[in-house]
Amino acid sequence: MAKKAAPDRQIAAQNRKARHDYFIDENLEAGLVLEGSEVKSLRSGQGSLVDAWAGERDGELWMFSAYIPQYASSHEPNYVSRRPRKLLLHKREMSRLLNAIQRDGITLVPLSIYFNDRGIAKVDLGIARGKRKYDKRQTEKKRDWDRQKARLLRDNR
């Protein structure tokens, strides 16, 4: 029997509110340093990126405030669920991102944590600019109009 093709990415945690709160200018993939049973916890889909953000510490990029709960069946000593986690990037990418976040109004937002086809945990980072309240309303109006337009076109066939 032929082996089924595995999906490109198995999403472990996602920050859905980020696209509502920010304009995402660019996406970037980064590696993530995890300890012990954090990987099993993520594989079971228990992580959360709701308040997560990425920033600089000691010339390196770190992801702060990401919640990865403790794995229930773990025999290892407990770890802090919201500890800072180091992001793995090439030097050129890291220097470009550090320069980008030093500009006014630019931030790094983790959009999702996923496992690639080799089973390695990766973070999808977005270079983002914050939306104001009227921007959010405009986005919502446009999405509603597009939905309504699609319905009208579908019904007129």
N, C-alpha and C positions, 0 to 999 in steps of 0.2 A: 504494500500500500504506500502511496506517495505521501511524503511529509507535507503537512499544511504549512503555508507560508505564514510566518509570524508577523504580526503587525509591526510597523516601523517603531511606534512608541507606545509604551504602556504608561498612561498618565497616573501618577501616584497622588499628586496634590495639585490643585489649580486655584489661581486667584482670579475669580470671575469679576470681581468688583473693580479690578485694576483698569480694565478697558472702559469702564463707566467713569472713573475718576481721573483718568489721564489720557492724553494723546500719546500713543505709542509711535515714536519716530522710527525706531529700528529694533530688531530682535537679534539676540546673540545667545549662543549656546556656551555654557560653562560647566566644568566638572564640579563636583561637590565632595568635600571630605566628610565622610560619615564614620561613626564608630559603632562597632559591634552590632547590636540588635536594632539599630536605627534603620538598617536596610530592610529587615524583615517587617518592621512596623510600617515602613513606606510601601512595601509590596502588598501589605494587607489593606492599603488605601486609607490609612488613618491620619495622614499628615494634613496640615492646614497652612496656607500662606496668606491668611486674611490681613494681618498687620505686618507682614514681612517687608523688609527693605534691604537694599544692599548699599554698602558704603566702604570707605577706606579706614583701615587701621594699620599703622606701622608700614605704610607703603604697599599694602596688599588689599585685595577686595574680600570682604566678608559679607555673609548674609545674616542679618539680625532678625530676631523675633519670629522666626519660623517655628511652628509648633510641630514636633514629631513626638507623639506620646510613647511611653515605655511599652515595649513588647511584653505581653503578659506571660509568655512561656519562657522568658529569658532566664538564664542561670547566672548571667553576668551582673556585676554591681550596677546599681541604677545610675542613670545619667540625667542631666538637667534637660528638660524637654525644650526649653526656649534658648538654649545656648547659642552663641555665635558660631557659624560654620564657615570655614574657609572655602572660597571659590577658586577653582583652578583654571587659569587662562595663560595664553602665551604672553610674553613680556610686552610685545607691541600692542596687543589687544588691551592689556591691562593699562598701559600708559595712555592709550586713546580714551578709555573709559574714565580714568582718573581725571584727565583733562576735561572731559565732557561734564562730569558731575560738579566740577568747580565753577562752571558757568551758572549764571543766575537762572533759577527756575527749572533746572534739569535734575532728574533723579533716576536712580536705577531701581526698577521694580521687578521682583521675581514673578513671572507670569505662571509658570508651572514647573513642577518637578516630575520627571519621567525617567523611564528606563529605556535606553536605546536598544537596538537589535542585538547587541552583545551583552546586554544585561547590566550595563553600567549606569549609575544614577547621574542624571544631567539636570541642569537648571536652565530654563528659558528665561533670559533676562531681557527686559525692555528698557530702552532709553526713552524716558517719558517726560512730558511737560504737563503740569497740572491743568485741569479744566476748571473753569469758573462755572458758577451756577447757570448762567445763560448759555454757555457752551453745552452743558449737559441737556438743557431743554431743547436746544437746536438739534442735537443728536437724536433725542427721543422723537421729536417731530419728524425728522427725516426718516427714521426707521419706521414710524407709523405710516407715513405716506408711501414708502416703498412697499410695505405690506399690503396697504389698501390698493395700490396700483397693480400689484401682482394678482390680487383677487379679482379686480375688474377685468384685467386681461384674460385671466383664466375663465371667467364666466362668459365672456363675449365670444368664445371660440365656437 
